[in-house]
Amino acid sequence: ISPETVGKFQTEWLGLTIPFPLYGIFRYLYLVHQREGGGSPADLLLADRPLLACVALWALAVALIIYRPL
């Protein structure tokens, strides 16, 4: 993590949130290629529960790390 990020948020733990966007990217690609879920990415995001859960868990993890430092 860059020193600017650590300085701004006063934590080095934000790297723990990396798996969430990785999962989200691969889930999206899976839906587009295997389930032919092309079209609007926003519609796909709002219709897929695992993808919505991933976004919610990512936001929760970031909020906990930033506002309740370890």
Residue pairs with C-beta under 8 A, 6 or more apart in sequence:
1 12
1 14
1 15
5 14
6 12
9 65
9 66
10 69
11 65
11 66
11 69
11 70
13 65
13 69
13 70
14 62
14 65
14 66
16 61
16 65
17 58
17 61
17 62
17 65
20 54
20 55
20 57
20 58
20 61
21 58
23 54
24 51
24 54
24 55
24 58
27 48
27 50
27 51
27 54
28 41
28 44
28 45
28 51
31 37
31 44
31 48
31 51
32 38
32 44
37 44
37 48
44 51
45 51
45 52
45 55
46 52
